[in-house]
Amino acid sequence: MNAANTLAYAFTPLPPGSLIGIVAPAGPAPPDRLARVPALVERFGYRCRVYPGCTQDTGYLAGPDTVRLADLQAALADDDVAAIHALRGGYGCMRLLDGIDTALLRAHPKLLMGYSDITALHALWVRHGLPSLHAPMAASDLLLAGRDADRDALFSLLQHGVQAGEVWAPALDPAGLRVPGTATGPLVGGNLSLVAALLGTPWAWPVDGAILFLEDINEEPYRVDRLLTQLRLAGVLDAVAGFVLGSFTEGGAPEGVLQQMLGGLGKPVLGGWPAGHGTPNRPLPLGQTVRLQVPDDGSQGSLTWLAMN
C-alpha cells in the first residue's frame, strides 16, 4: 500500500490522469475561452471532456434547461468522469435542481467544482454527503490574467488533497470583520444571494451547527442587509455555529452591515477570507468539518480541517 493511502484526509486528492468533465449548468462562456480549457486542465496532469452544452448560448443561459441538465447527468452517469467542473457561473443552476436524478447522484459520487451560481448545486451535493469544492471556474477565473496563484492553488489542492489536522491561516483582508471565538462544524454556503434564494426549498443548505461561508458580488449594502435579514428571519443566523466571510466586491462597502447583522450574535466571525468573486479566490472544500478559530488578540484567524466522517 502506498504510504499516502494511509493518511487521514479531510479532502482526498484527485489522482493524476483523472477525467474532469466540463459542464455549463448556468451561463455561457465565449468560444475563445472555451477553446483554451482542455489545454489548461491537461497542463496540470488531468484529462478533460467538454460536454456539448458548453458550446451553446441562449442569452443568460448556456443552452436550454434540457441540454444543461442532460450534460450534468451524463457527466454524473459516466464512471470515467472523476470530477465535474463548471464552465462559469451567471445564472441557471436553480432551474435544474428539481430535475436532477438524486439516485444517479448517489450511485456515481464525484467531486463538483465551481462557485457563484454553482452554490445551488453545491447545496445539493453537500446534502447528499458528496465532495464539493468552492473554486474558480474553468472558463472564467482560471483563464484571466493575473490569476496564476488561484489556478495553482486549485490544482495543488486537487493533486495533494487536505490532510486531517491541516491548518489554513491565509493572509486576510484587514478590513474584514473579526469576532473572536472558536466553533466546529461542517463548512457550508457560498454566494449569499443563492444561500438566501434556496431558503424555503428542499435544497436549502443544512445549517444546524455549521460554519457558514458567505461572499457576493455587485450587492449594495442595503441589499446585503436584506439578504442577511432574510437569513435571520429564517433562523439561519441562530442555527449556525460561526461565520467565514469572503469577498464582497463591485458594490458599496458592506462592513458596517456585516458588523450590525453578525457582530452581536456571540459567534465567531472570520472576515476577509481570500475566496469569492474578488482576487484572490482560493478553493474551499464544502461539507467538510472544520474548526474555526478567531483569536481575541487581533492575530490571524484559521480553519483547521478535521478528518472525514
C-alpha positions in Angstrom: 0.0 0.0 0.0 1.3 3.5 -0.9 2.1 5.4 2.3 -0.1 8.3 1.0 -3.1 6.0 1.2 -2.6 5.6 4.9 -3.0 9.3 5.6 -6.2 10.7 7.1 -7.7 13.2 4.8 -10.2 16.0 5.2 -10.3 16.3 1.4 -9.0 13.4 -0.7 -6.7 14.1 -3.7 -7.9 13.6 -7.3 -5.5 11.0 -8.8 -3.3 12.1 -11.7 -4.8 11.4 -15.1 -8.4 11.6 -13.7 -11.0 12.7 -16.2 -12.6 16.1 -15.4 -16.0 16.8 -17.1 -16.6 20.4 -18.1 -20.3 21.3 -18.0 -22.2 24.6 -18.3 -25.1 24.4 -15.8 -25.5 28.2 -15.7 -24.4 30.9 -18.1 -22.4 30.7 -21.4 -18.8 31.4 -22.0 -17.1 33.0 -25.0 -15.9 30.4 -27.6 -12.3 31.6 -27.4 -12.2 30.9 -23.7 -13.8 27.5 -24.0 -11.2 26.5 -26.6 -8.5 27.1 -24.0 -9.9 25.0 -21.3 -8.7 21.5 -22.3 -5.1 22.6 -22.6 -5.3 24.2 -19.1 -6.7 21.1 -17.5 -4.1 18.8 -19.3 -1.2 21.0 -18.3 -1.9 20.0 -14.6 -1.9 16.3 -15.4 -5.6 15.7 -15.8 -7.8 14.7 -18.8 -10.7 16.8 -19.9 -14.1 16.2 -21.6 -16.1 19.2 -22.7 -19.9 18.4 -22.8 -22.0 19.7 -25.7 -24.0 22.4 -23.9 -20.8 24.3 -23.3 -20.9 25.5 -26.9 -24.4 26.9 -26.7 -25.6 30.4 -25.8 -29.2 31.4 -25.3 -28.6 34.7 -23.7 -28.1 34.5 -20.0 -28.2 30.6 -20.1 -25.8 28.2 -21.7 -28.5 26.4 -23.7 -32.0 25.2 -22.7 -32.6 23.6 -19.4 -32.9 20.2 -21.1 -29.5 20.5 -22.6 -27.7 21.8 -19.5 -29.4 19.1 -17.3 -28.6 16.3 -19.8 -24.9 17.3 -19.8 -24.8 17.4 -16.0 -26.5 14.0 -15.7 -24.3 12.5 -18.5 -21.2 13.6 -16.6 -22.7 12.0 -13.4 -23.5 8.7 -15.1 -20.1 8.3 -16.7 -17.9 6.4 -14.3 -14.8 7.6 -16.2 -15.5 11.1 -15.0 -14.0 11.7 -11.6 -14.9 15.3 -11.2 -17.3 17.9 -12.7 -16.0 21.4 -13.2 -18.5 24.2 -14.0 -17.6 26.3 -17.1 -18.7 29.5 -15.5 -21.4 30.9 -13.2 -24.0 33.6 -14.0 -27.5 32.1 -13.6 -29.3 28.9 -14.2 -28.4 26.2 -11.7 -31.6 26.6 -9.6 -33.7 25.8 -12.7 -32.1 22.4 -12.8 -32.4 21.3 -9.1 -35.8 19.6 -9.3 -34.8 17.7 -12.4 -31.5 16.2 -11.1 -31.8 12.4 -10.6 -30.6 12.1 -7.0 -30.4 8.4 -7.2 -27.9 8.9 -10.0 -26.0 11.4 -7.9 -25.7 8.9 -5.0 -24.8 6.0 -7.3 -22.0 7.9 -9.0 -20.5 10.2 -6.4 -17.9 12.6 -7.8 -16.4 16.0 -7.0 -18.2 19.2 -8.0 -16.2 22.4 -8.6 -17.3 26.0 -9.1 -18.8 28.9 -7.2 -21.2 31.8 -7.6 -24.4 30.4 -9.1 -22.9 26.9 -8.6 -23.7 27.4 -4.9 -27.2 25.9 -5.7 -25.5 22.7 -6.9 -23.1 22.7 -4.0 -26.0 22.6 -1.6 -27.4 19.5 -3.3 -24.0 17.8 -3.2 -23.4 18.6 0.4 -27.0 17.4 1.4 -26.0 14.0 -0.1 -22.6 13.9 1.6 -20.7 14.3 -1.7 -17.4 16.1 -2.2 -17.7 19.7 -3.3 -15.2 22.4 -3.9 -16.0 26.2 -3.9 -13.4 27.1 -6.5 -12.5 29.2 -9.6 -14.3 28.0 -12.8 -12.9 26.6 -16.0 -13.6 29.5 -18.4 -13.7 32.5 -16.1 -11.2 32.9 -13.3 -8.8 30.2 -14.3 -8.2 31.9 -17.7 -7.9 35.5 -16.5 -4.6 37.3 -16.5 -3.1 37.7 -13.0 -4.8 34.6 -11.6 -1.8 32.3 -11.7 -1.9 31.9 -7.9 -5.6 31.0 -7.8 -5.0 28.5 -10.6 -2.0 26.9 -8.9 -3.8 26.7 -5.6 -6.8 24.9 -7.1 -4.7 22.3 -8.9 -2.4 21.9 -6.0 -5.4 21.1 -3.8 -6.7 18.6 -6.3 -3.3 16.9 -6.5 -2.5 16.8 -2.8 -5.8 17.0 -1.0 -6.1 18.3 2.5 -4.8 16.2 5.4 -6.7 16.0 8.6 -5.3 18.4 11.1 -4.1 20.8 8.4 -4.4 24.4 9.5 -5.2 27.2 7.0 -4.3 30.7 8.1 -4.0 32.7 4.9 -3.5 36.5 4.7 -6.8 38.1 5.3 -8.3 41.4 4.1 -7.6 43.7 7.0 -11.0 45.3 6.5 -12.7 42.0 7.2 -14.9 41.7 10.3 -13.4 39.7 13.2 -15.4 38.4 16.2 -13.3 36.2 18.5 -14.3 32.7 19.3 -14.0 29.1 18.4 -16.5 26.8 16.7 -16.5 23.4 15.0 -18.9 22.2 12.3 -19.3 21.5 8.6 -18.3 24.3 6.3 -21.3 25.2 4.1 -22.6 28.1 2.0 -21.1 30.2 -0.8 -22.8 33.0 -2.6 -25.0 34.9 -0.2 -27.7 35.6 -2.8 -28.0 31.9 -3.6 -27.9 30.8 0.0 -30.9 33.2 0.6 -32.7 32.1 -2.6 -32.7 28.5 -1.6 -34.5 29.1 1.7 -37.9 27.6 1.8 -37.0 24.9 -0.8 -35.9 21.3 -0.3 -32.4 22.3 -1.5 -31.7 24.9 1.3 -28.3 24.5 2.9 -28.2 22.3 6.1 -27.1 24.9 8.6 -27.6 23.5 12.1 -24.2 23.7 13.9 -22.5 24.6 10.6 -19.8 27.2 9.8 -21.4 29.4 7.2 -19.2 30.8 4.4 -20.6 33.8 2.6 -19.5 36.0 -0.3 -21.1 38.1 -3.0 -20.7 40.5 -5.9 -22.5 43.6 -7.1 -24.7 43.9 -4.0 -25.0 47.3 -2.3 -25.1 47.4 1.5 -28.8 47.7 1.7 -29.2 44.5 -0.4 -26.6 42.7 1.8 -28.7 43.8 4.7 -31.9 42.5 3.1 -30.3 39.1 2.3 -28.9 38.7 5.8 -32.2 39.8 7.3 -33.9 37.0 5.3 -31.4 34.6 6.7 -32.1 35.9 10.2 -35.8 35.7 9.9 -35.5 32.1 8.5 -33.5 31.2 11.6 -30.2 30.6 9.8 -28.1 33.1 11.8 -29.3 31.5 15.0 -28.7 27.9 13.8 -25.1 28.2 12.6 -22.1 28.0 14.9 -19.9 30.6 13.2 -19.1 32.5 10.0 -16.4 32.8 7.4 -16.7 35.8 5.1 -15.1 36.0 1.7 -15.0 39.0 -0.6 -17.9 41.3 -1.3 -17.0 43.1 -4.5 -18.3 45.6 -7.0 -20.8 47.2 -4.6 -20.6 49.6 -1.7 -18.5 48.5 1.3 -20.7 46.2 3.4 -18.6 46.1 6.6 -21.0 48.2 8.6 -23.9 45.9 7.7 -21.9 42.8 8.4 -20.9 44.2 11.8 -24.5 45.1 12.6 -26.0 41.8 11.5 -23.3 39.3 12.6 -21.1 41.1 15.1 -23.5 40.8 18.1 -24.6 37.2 17.7 -21.9 35.9 20.1 -20.5 33.6 17.4 -17.0 33.7 15.9 -16.7 35.6 12.6 -13.7 35.5 10.4 -13.9 38.1 7.6 -11.6 38.8 4.7 -11.1 35.2 3.7 -9.5 35.0 0.3 -12.4 33.4 -1.6 -15.2 34.7 -3.7 -15.6 37.0 -6.7 -12.6 39.0 -5.7 -8.9 38.4 -6.1 -7.5 36.2 -4.6 -10.1 33.4 -5.0 -8.7 30.3 -3.3 -10.5 26.9 -3.2 -12.5 25.8 -0.2 -13.8 22.3 0.3 -17.5 22.4 1.3 -19.3 20.0 3.6 -16.1 19.1 5.4 -15.8 19.6 9.2 -13.6 22.4 10.2 -12.6 24.1 13.5 -12.9 27.9 13.1 -10.6 29.9 15.5 -10.6 33.7 15.7 -8.2 34.9 18.4 -9.1 37.8 20.6 -5.6 39.4 20.3 -6.1 40.6 16.7 -3.8 37.9 15.2 -4.8 35.9 12.1 -7.7 33.5 12.4 -7.7 30.0 11.0 -9.6 26.9 9.8 -8.4 23.5 10.9 -9.6 20.7 8.7 -10.8 17.6 10.5 -10.9 14.0 9.3 -13.8 12.9 7.1 -16.5 11.0 8.8 
